[in-house]
Amino acid sequence: MRLLIDMVAAKNVDEALVMLKFTASPHARIVAKLIQNSGGGCRKLHIIWQAQFKNPKIYSDEAMILKRYKARSRHRVSPIQKRSSHITVVVGNRRANGT
């Protein structure tokens, strides 16, 4: 998921959504939905238009790992680690950043 986030960092929202739409990754849909919803909050408040959005900061941090165990033969177990991550998107105005 970090590769996708690095790919769309510092791009316009429209460019980032197009790039993620044509990326063959199951996580691209999640990141695209996150970017679209973060821009939608500003649009509903009529602060700035979608064409003016820019993603100056988008980053991913490691979150809690759920630890589970799977039963195996001869009364043994194998660990299963279900990883998750926190994705933070800061949407700003291009004019405010000077670009």
N, CA and C atoms as an extended XYZ file, in Angstrom:
297
Properties=species:S:1:pos:R:3:atomname:S:1:resname:S:1:resid:I:1 pbc="F F F"
N         0.826       -1.184        0.000 N   MET     1
C         0.000        0.000        0.000 CA  MET     1
C         0.874        1.253        0.000 C   MET     1
N         2.051        1.157        0.581 N   ARG     2
C         2.936        2.312        0.643 CA  ARG     2
C         3.405        2.736       -0.749 C   ARG     2
N         3.546        1.784       -1.673 N   LEU     3
C         3.931        2.110       -3.047 CA  LEU     3
C         2.869        2.974       -3.724 C   LEU     3
N         1.606        2.647       -3.507 N   LEU     4
C         0.522        3.435       -4.081 CA  LEU     4
C         0.494        4.843       -3.506 C   LEU     4
N         0.732        4.946       -2.221 N   ILE     5
C         0.691        6.244       -1.564 CA  ILE     5
C         1.839        7.117       -2.047 C   ILE     5
N         3.025        6.539       -2.227 N   ASP     6
C         4.146        7.306       -2.762 CA  ASP     6
C         3.900        7.726       -4.205 C   ASP     6
N         3.148        6.922       -4.951 N   MET     7
C         2.865        7.223       -6.346 CA  MET     7
C         1.964        8.450       -6.491 C   MET     7
N         0.987        8.627       -5.592 N   VAL     8
C         0.019        9.719       -5.726 CA  VAL     8
C         0.318       10.912       -4.834 C   VAL     8
N         1.403       10.876       -4.085 N   ALA     9
C         1.735       12.000       -3.206 CA  ALA     9
C         2.067       13.228       -4.039 C   ALA     9
N         1.606       14.380       -3.608 N   ALA    10
C         1.842       15.680       -4.237 CA  ALA    10
C         1.284       15.765       -5.655 C   ALA    10
N         0.220       15.027       -5.943 N   LYS    11
C        -0.472       15.123       -7.231 CA  LYS    11
C        -1.813       15.809       -7.000 C   LYS    11
N        -2.407       16.314       -8.065 N   ASN    12
C        -3.769       16.824       -7.971 CA  ASN    12
C        -4.702       15.653       -7.691 C   ASN    12
N        -5.846       15.946       -7.129 N   VAL    13
C        -6.798       14.893       -6.795 CA  VAL    13
C        -7.269       14.171       -8.057 C   VAL    13
N        -7.532       14.921       -9.120 N   ASP    14
C        -7.994       14.294      -10.364 CA  ASP    14
C        -6.927       13.366      -10.943 C   ASP    14
N        -5.668       13.822      -10.964 N   GLU    15
C        -4.583       12.985      -11.478 CA  GLU    15
C        -4.403       11.732      -10.631 C   GLU    15
N        -4.470       11.893       -9.320 N   ALA    16
C        -4.286       10.756       -8.425 CA  ALA    16
C        -5.391        9.714       -8.616 C   ALA    16
N        -6.623       10.176       -8.784 N   LEU    17
C        -7.733        9.242       -8.974 CA  LEU    17
C        -7.618        8.488      -10.300 C   LEU    17
N        -7.155        9.166      -11.349 N   VAL    18
C        -6.980        8.497      -12.639 CA  VAL    18
C        -5.854        7.465      -12.545 C   VAL    18
N        -4.767        7.830      -11.884 N   MET    19
C        -3.649        6.888      -11.731 CA  MET    19
C        -4.078        5.652      -10.942 C   MET    19
N        -4.846        5.865       -9.892 N   LEU    20
C        -5.279        4.733       -9.065 CA  LEU    20
C        -6.331        3.884       -9.771 C   LEU    20
N        -7.121        4.497      -10.639 N   LYS    21
C        -8.156        3.754      -11.361 CA  LYS    21
C        -7.540        2.708      -12.278 C   LYS    21
N        -6.410        3.031      -12.899 N   PHE    22
C        -5.784        2.123      -13.839 CA  PHE    22
C        -4.624        1.332      -13.232 C   PHE    22
N        -4.508        1.331      -11.931 N   THR    23
C        -3.480        0.552      -11.254 CA  THR    23
C        -4.059       -0.813      -10.893 C   THR    23
N        -3.329       -1.854      -11.226 N   ALA    24
C        -3.802       -3.221      -10.981 CA  ALA    24
C        -3.398       -3.664       -9.579 C   ALA    24
N        -4.073       -3.128       -8.604 N   SER    25
C        -3.809       -3.498       -7.219 CA  SER    25
C        -5.133       -3.464       -6.455 C   SER    25
N        -5.350       -4.420       -5.563 N   PRO    26
C        -6.597       -4.391       -4.800 CA  PRO    26
C        -6.652       -3.229       -3.805 C   PRO    26
N        -5.497       -2.707       -3.418 N   HIS    27
C        -5.473       -1.601       -2.462 CA  HIS    27
C        -5.698       -0.252       -3.128 C   HIS    27
N        -5.587       -0.185       -4.453 N   ALA    28
C        -5.768        1.080       -5.163 CA  ALA    28
C        -7.184        1.606       -4.983 C   ALA    28
N        -8.135        0.724       -4.927 N   ARG    29
C        -9.534        1.134       -4.746 CA  ARG    29
C        -9.745        1.775       -3.376 C   ARG    29
N        -9.080        1.248       -2.362 N   ILE    30
C        -9.208        1.788       -1.008 CA  ILE    30
C        -8.591        3.180       -0.928 C   ILE    30
N        -7.398        3.343       -1.495 N   VAL    31
C        -6.716        4.637       -1.457 CA  VAL    31
C        -7.490        5.664       -2.283 C   VAL    31
N        -8.038        5.254       -3.432 N   ALA    32
C        -8.822        6.171       -4.260 CA  ALA    32
C       -10.071        6.641       -3.526 C   ALA    32
N       -10.726        5.744       -2.841 N   LYS    33
C       -11.925        6.111       -2.094 CA  LYS    33
C       -11.582        7.078       -0.958 C   LYS    33
N       -10.450        6.863       -0.335 N   LEU    34
C       -10.010        7.727        0.756 CA  LEU    34
C        -9.706        9.136        0.253 C   LEU    34
N        -9.007        9.234       -0.878 N   ILE    35
C        -8.683       10.541       -1.448 CA  ILE    35
C        -9.953       11.255       -1.909 C   ILE    35
N       -10.848       10.517       -2.526 N   GLN    36
C       -12.091       11.110       -3.014 CA  GLN    36
C       -12.941       11.631       -1.861 C   GLN    36
N       -13.029       10.882       -0.775 N   ASN    37
C       -13.829       11.318        0.368 CA  ASN    37
C       -13.189       12.485        1.104 C   ASN    37
N       -11.861       12.547        1.148 N   SER    38
C       -11.221       13.668        1.830 CA  SER    38
C       -11.435       14.958        1.049 C   SER    38
N       -11.443       14.877       -0.280 N   GLY    39
C       -11.745       16.048       -1.086 CA  GLY    39
C       -13.213       16.405       -1.060 C   GLY    39
N       -14.061       15.432       -0.867 N   GLY    40
C       -15.498       15.665       -0.832 CA  GLY    40
C       -15.937       16.482        0.364 C   GLY    40
N       -15.209       16.375        1.468 N   GLY    41
C       -15.548       17.155        2.647 CA  GLY    41
C       -15.386       18.644        2.399 C   GLY    41
N       -14.329       19.012        1.709 N   CYS    42
C       -14.112       20.427        1.371 CA  CYS    42
C       -15.130       20.903        0.352 C   CYS    42
N       -15.484       20.028       -0.574 N   ARG    43
C       -16.437       20.408       -1.619 CA  ARG    43
C       -17.815       20.658       -1.023 C   ARG    43
N       -18.217       19.863       -0.034 N   LYS    44
C       -19.531       20.063        0.579 CA  LYS    44
C       -19.586       21.368        1.355 C   LYS    44
N       -18.461       21.778        1.896 N   LEU    45
C       -18.412       23.038        2.629 CA  LEU    45
C       -18.188       24.226        1.707 C   LEU    45
N       -18.078       23.976        0.387 N   HIS    46
C       -17.874       25.019       -0.623 CA  HIS    46
C       -16.612       25.834       -0.340 C   HIS    46
N       -15.585       25.186        0.167 N   ILE    47
C       -14.340       25.899        0.444 CA  ILE    47
C       -13.550       26.086       -0.846 C   ILE    47
N       -13.261       24.997       -1.540 N   ILE    48
C       -12.517       25.065       -2.787 CA  ILE    48
C       -13.084       24.032       -3.754 C   ILE    48
N       -12.856       24.236       -5.056 N   TRP    49
C       -13.325       23.307       -6.066 CA  TRP    49
C       -12.387       22.120       -6.176 C   TRP    49
N       -12.879       21.021       -6.734 N   GLN    50
C       -12.081       19.807       -6.831 CA  GLN    50
C       -10.864       19.992       -7.740 C   GLN    50
N       -10.968       20.835       -8.757 N   ALA    51
C        -9.827       21.059       -9.655 CA  ALA    51
C        -8.679       21.762       -8.940 C   ALA    51
N        -8.970       22.422       -7.840 N   GLN    52
C        -7.941       23.143       -7.097 CA  GLN    52
C        -7.326       22.306       -5.985 C   GLN    52
N        -7.829       21.100       -5.751 N   PHE    53
C        -7.307       20.265       -4.675 CA  PHE    53
C        -5.915       19.762       -5.010 C   PHE    53
N        -5.126       19.615       -4.005 N   LYS    54
C        -3.817       19.009       -4.154 CA  LYS    54
C        -3.555       18.179       -2.908 C   LYS    54
N        -2.849       17.062       -3.055 N   ASN    55
C        -2.513       16.215       -1.912 CA  ASN    55
C        -1.072       16.490       -1.497 C   ASN    55
N        -0.830       17.530       -0.729 N   PRO    56
C         0.547       17.787       -0.351 CA  PRO    56
C         1.094       16.732        0.609 C   PRO    56
N         0.226       16.160        1.405 N   LYS    57
C         0.686       15.148        2.360 CA  LYS    57
C        -0.259       13.959        2.343 C   LYS    57
N         0.288       12.810        2.087 N   ILE    58
C        -0.435       11.553        2.238 CA  ILE    58
C         0.594       10.535        2.681 C   ILE    58
N         0.337        9.908        3.801 N   TYR    59
C         1.306        8.944        4.303 CA  TYR    59
C         0.607        7.820        5.040 C   TYR    59
N         1.335        6.736        5.173 N   SER    60
C         0.806        5.528        5.787 CA  SER    60
C         1.688        5.130        6.959 C   SER    60
N         1.051        4.817        8.064 N   ASP    61
C         1.765        4.353        9.249 CA  ASP    61
C         1.275        2.963        9.621 C   ASP    61
N         2.137        2.215       10.236 N   GLU    62
C         1.778        0.866       10.659 CA  GLU    62
C         0.853        0.933       11.868 C   GLU    62
N        -0.164        0.116       11.859 N   ALA    63
C        -1.129        0.092       12.951 CA  ALA    63
C        -0.972       -1.212       13.737 C   ALA    63
N        -1.947       -1.481       14.546 N   MET    64
C        -1.923       -2.666       15.389 CA  MET    64
C        -1.969       -3.945       14.547 C   MET    64
N        -1.289       -4.967       15.004 N   ILE    65
C        -1.285       -6.262       14.333 CA  ILE    65
C        -2.148       -7.225       15.152 C   ILE    65
N        -3.165       -7.786       14.508 N   LEU    66
C        -3.993       -8.784       15.176 CA  LEU    66
C        -3.278      -10.120       15.096 C   LEU    66
N        -3.069      -10.742       16.221 N   LYS    67
C        -2.348      -12.013       16.253 CA  LYS    67
C        -3.333      -13.141       16.510 C   LYS    67
N        -3.387      -14.051       15.589 N   ARG    68
C        -4.265      -15.217       15.670 CA  ARG    68
C        -3.427      -16.473       15.478 C   ARG    68
N        -4.022      -17.602       15.778 N   TYR    69
C        -3.324      -18.876       15.624 CA  TYR    69
C        -4.197      -19.852       14.873 C   TYR    69
N        -3.567      -20.657       14.043 N   LYS    70
C        -4.267      -21.650       13.252 CA  LYS    70
C        -3.799      -23.027       13.687 C   LYS    70
N        -4.752      -23.891       13.909 N   ALA    71
C        -4.419      -25.247       14.362 CA  ALA    71
C        -3.780      -26.051       13.236 C   ALA    71
N        -2.770      -26.812       13.579 N   ARG    72
C        -2.074      -27.675       12.630 CA  ARG    72
C        -2.113      -29.114       13.145 C   ARG    72
N        -1.511      -29.981       12.391 N   SER    73
C        -1.513      -31.389       12.786 CA  SER    73
C        -0.607      -31.620       14.001 C   SER    73
N        -0.847      -32.688       14.678 N   ARG    74
C        -0.103      -33.106       15.871 CA  ARG    74
C        -0.121      -32.058       16.980 C   ARG    74
N        -1.239      -31.406       17.169 N   HIS    75
C        -1.473      -30.454       18.260 CA  HIS    75
C        -0.504      -29.272       18.221 C   HIS    75
N        -0.108      -28.859       17.025 N   ARG    76
C         0.740      -27.684       16.879 CA  ARG    76
C        -0.104      -26.520       16.355 C   ARG    76
N         0.444      -25.330       16.468 N   VAL    77
C        -0.243      -24.142       15.952 CA  VAL    77
C         0.732      -23.321       15.117 C   VAL    77
N         0.168      -22.561       14.189 N   SER    78
C         0.950      -21.636       13.380 CA  SER    78
C         0.414      -20.228       13.596 C   SER    78
N         1.296      -19.270       13.769 N   PRO    79
C         0.815      -17.894       13.977 CA  PRO    79
C         0.312      -17.265       12.682 C   PRO    79
N        -0.726      -16.448       12.807 N   ILE    80
C        -1.269      -15.661       11.705 CA  ILE    80
C        -1.238      -14.212       12.167 C   ILE    80
N        -0.611      -13.342       11.374 N   GLN    81
C        -0.554      -11.926       11.716 CA  GLN    81
C        -1.360      -11.140       10.700 C   GLN    81
N        -2.440      -10.522       11.158 N   LYS    82
C        -3.296       -9.711       10.289 CA  LYS    82
C        -2.886       -8.252       10.469 C   LYS    82
N        -2.172       -7.737        9.473 N   ARG    83
C        -1.640       -6.384        9.564 CA  ARG    83
C        -2.664       -5.356        9.097 C   ARG    83
N        -2.578       -4.177        9.667 N   SER    84
C        -3.418       -3.063        9.251 CA  SER    84
C        -2.566       -1.794        9.252 C   SER    84
N        -3.111       -0.718        8.690 N   SER    85
C        -2.345        0.519        8.609 CA  SER    85
C        -3.269        1.717        8.755 C   SER    85
N        -2.667        2.822        9.185 N   HIS    86
C        -3.363        4.101        9.273 CA  HIS    86
C        -2.911        4.945        8.084 C   HIS    86
N        -3.856        5.452        7.302 N   ILE    87
C        -3.535        6.306        6.162 CA  ILE    87
C        -4.043        7.706        6.475 C   ILE    87
N        -3.152        8.693        6.353 N   THR    88
C        -3.504       10.076        6.637 CA  THR    88
C        -3.411       10.883        5.347 C   THR    88
N        -4.473       11.619        5.026 N   VAL    89
C        -4.509       12.462        3.834 CA  VAL    89
C        -4.773       13.897        4.276 C   VAL    89
N        -3.903       14.810        3.861 N   VAL    90
C        -4.089       16.231        4.120 CA  VAL    90
C        -4.307       16.891        2.769 C   VAL    90
N        -5.511       17.389        2.531 N   VAL    91
C        -5.856       18.005        1.250 CA  VAL    91
C        -5.777       19.509        1.424 C   VAL    91
N        -5.044       20.155        0.525 N   GLY    92
C        -4.888       21.598        0.606 CA  GLY    92
C        -5.248       22.269       -0.702 C   GLY    92
N        -5.152       23.564       -0.702 N   ASN    93
C        -5.440       24.373       -1.874 CA  ASN    93
C        -4.131       24.651       -2.596 C   ASN    93
N        -4.138       24.552       -3.928 N   ARG    94
C        -2.906       24.817       -4.694 CA  ARG    94
C        -2.456       26.250       -4.544 C   ARG    94
N        -3.365       27.164       -4.492 N   ARG    95
C        -3.007       28.580       -4.393 CA  ARG    95
C        -2.369       28.894       -3.050 C   ARG    95
N        -2.825       28.244       -2.000 N   ALA    96
C        -2.273       28.498       -0.674 CA  ALA    96
C        -0.837       27.993       -0.572 C   ALA    96
N        -0.502       26.955       -1.329 N   ASN    97
C         0.844       26.400       -1.281 CA  ASN    97
C         1.802       27.118       -2.236 C   ASN    97
N         1.284       28.017       -3.046 N   GLY    98
C         2.120       28.767       -3.962 CA  GLY    98
C         2.404       28.082       -5.273 C   GLY    98
N         1.708       26.987       -5.610 N   THR    99
C         1.931       26.299       -6.877 CA  THR    99
C         0.715       26.400       -7.753 C   THR    99
